[in-house]
Amino acid sequence: MMHVTADTQGLRKVLEIASRVSTKHLTLPVLQCVLLKVVGSTLTISATNLEIGVVGSLSVEVGGDGEVAVPTQTLLQTINLNTQKHTTLSLEGEVLHVETKTSKTAIKSVSTEEFPHIPQVTENTQSINGVLFAQGIKTTVFAASQSSIKPELGCVYVFQKKEHTLTFTTTDSFRLIEKTAPQHGFILQDSLLIPYKNALEIARVAELAEDVVMFSTNENQCALTVGNIYITSRLTNGSFPDYEQIIPKEYVTHSTVLTSDFLHALKKTNIFLNKFMQLTVVVDTESLTLSAQSGEVGTTTESLHAATEGDAITLNFNQRYIAEVLPHITDDSITLHFAGVGRPMVIESVHDKSMRYLVMPMNK
Amino acid sequence: MNPTSHSPASIVRTEQVDVKQMWDDALVHIELSITPANFKTWFRDTHIVSLEGGTVTLGVPSVFVRDWIADKFQALILKTLRELTPYARSIEYAVVQRSDRRQGSSKKQTVNAALPLEEYYINKSDNLNPKYTFETFVVGSFNELAHAAAKTVVEKPGIAYNPLFIYGKTGHGKTHLIQAVGNQLKRVGKKVFYVTSERFAVDYMNSLQSGTANNFKDRYRQYDVLIMDDVQFLANKEKTQEELFHLFNAMHDTNKQIVFSSDVHPALMLNMEERLRSRFAQGMIVDIPAPDSESRGAILKAKAAQNTITLSDDVVNHLSSTIEGNVRELEGALNTILCQSQLLGRTLSLDEVRVLIKNSTRPRKSLAVVDVVEKISQYFDIEPTSIYEKTRRKEVVRPRQLIMYILREDFQVSYPAIGQKLGGRDHTTVIHSCEKIKRELIDDRDLEEEIAQIRSLLK
């Protein structure tokens, strides 16, 4: 019978990641559980929601093999409140005993029979810079489509545009963001479409990296191994739209403003947005004027000092689409490129050219 | 169930028609044997992809489901399927996400303009455009041979003609034909890869720079069929040629089919290594010449049918005689007509078509009659003045008739006006001449060639 002692801190770390994956599942209640399995001196903790699978392994003091499934939240909360350095897990019949020097807990277990396998991806394994990989995902994930009608738009599109880099793109067909992050020596043969929710979980694991992160991918799955944690996600098959062609090649107007000014103005216009969140952007030679008008609340206009090249132009945007990209810009100034009326606007930071954000204006 | 009641023939039918029905029946049985929760979780979104030689390929939505079903339900599924068809022997799994998911009925408020994102029409794993198939390929006398060669390759890939080398001028259907070969072979489960020579060269250079040349080699060697378009662009790229040479040998030795296209015969490829050229010539070289007028008519009709519009014979004849050469130009003219007739909501008359495509036909109206006469008499090496004279010498009559025909067809000059400008002839004479040329054109390839040359002079 299973009886092992593990490091409380290590257990906590793995269970925290597992708990993000274990979710309520109507037809398969076992998915709310983690599977604890002891073979020799290794304890593996698995969780899955059939989209993502996580496996964490810990070395434990040997004390008998065995496996048990218990509700993830219950176990995590218990371990979180354990103050002692070591925790002993033991199985007696259907009950998992969680004990420390000072506490004794018994948790009812669930049959392990129903617990799904977690796919092991072993193909195309390479080391990857986890922090940069995570950054690519976290920068772009907000613009992925939330709707399930077009599954390929609900994904982060990862591909290799240039060697030694990876490019991450998302779009919901109203705006599009492209981020290219260095990834030295990494070779990605086929592009990946990672469902955005899964991508976010992968990013969370990838940035934990203190040591080498290994990335593997096959036709249907991708997987990341960070130290003792393995996480795998299904990939969407389908193809991402050929978006290069919609990025304007020529612009009529460029306007550069201070990011902080721009943010400040948006905070003000935010109060007066109508239900379409319509923001009017007027560019002329010296200034960039943002205004919003709501029938119920009133109107506001903010003029910013701007360095402008090209023709004067007036366009309406959904403010949310513009505001959402700003947290991802660290530069102190940004340039807005306008391609004309009814055509997309491109936001770029002035110094950092690794990111492009494209947003369509409103029709009226 | 009596197994002998199934003849093999009935199974062949089952493979095609009834797999869906069969799986639905199987699901009913399976549903009864397992818990509802299990059934809903694992069997939702499953379907039979194929049934071949007793192997049922089951499409499942993810790897999780695949592993689980294979582990827990394999025996049950096999047992159930065997009750339905005694020929089911084994089960394989394929992870496929079904694309025919219910399209949400959400009509979004389209206040915000959407990005004009077009989906890739091209399959990225093999670069093939599914549009190009043998079904949509119009066979005429000019491309019969190429078509037959391609068909043979499809039947015996790697054995019949290896490599198949197709050459011809732009717009004659090379890409369509070689992609059709790819699409057809893909249907029978071959690993096909279509690449333009330019892409191949760029890929190779990139792999050299990033030090992954071996990777590159392995990637290309895994395919059963390699289709390379426009190989002439490899001229002067020595390193890439060398790589292609090795790839060619590797594939040819293992009887993998290779298909090339180019705009010139391999013998005329300058700056291409001799050993590569001779290898191109090793299998079958076939030319797609310019389509003749009859084939152009057939192509037009086929394209019109694809676009579900009907063209009268007059229109087809007019188009096929005025737009020569390139199939792409024919398509362009057809699109113009299609667009206009959709706009007007009716079929267009010959005159309307004539006006509409005036710009897509090469000769311009700006040429004066004298210029036409001069050019054509130059072509026939006679005195331009003799055209206007009353002489009925044979070497003058023929050019004169051709001039009348060209003036009428390409420049839409009226019959009386032609008569008058060419030395005060009666308009019936002009009509007679035009009709005569038209009649002769139907089966005289030389005449057609001649007119094509004259038209190019008048550009």
Interface residues (C-beta under 8 A of the other chain):
Chain A: H25 T27 L28 P29 T48 L50 E51 G53 E114 P116 H117 I118 P119 S147 S148 I149 P151 E163 H164 T171 S173 F174 R175 L176 I187 Q189 D190 S191 E219 N220 Q221 R234 T236 N237 G238 S239 F240 P241 D242 Y243 Q245 I246 F276 Q278 N318 Y321 G342 P344 L358 M360 P361 M362 N363 K364
Chain B: P36 A37 N38 K40 T41 S62 V63 F64 V65 D67 W68 D71 V95 V96 Q97 S99 R101 Q103 G104 S106 Q109 T110 V111 N112 A113 A114 L115 P116 L117 E118 E119 Y120 N123 K124 S125 N206 Q209 S210 T212 N215 R219
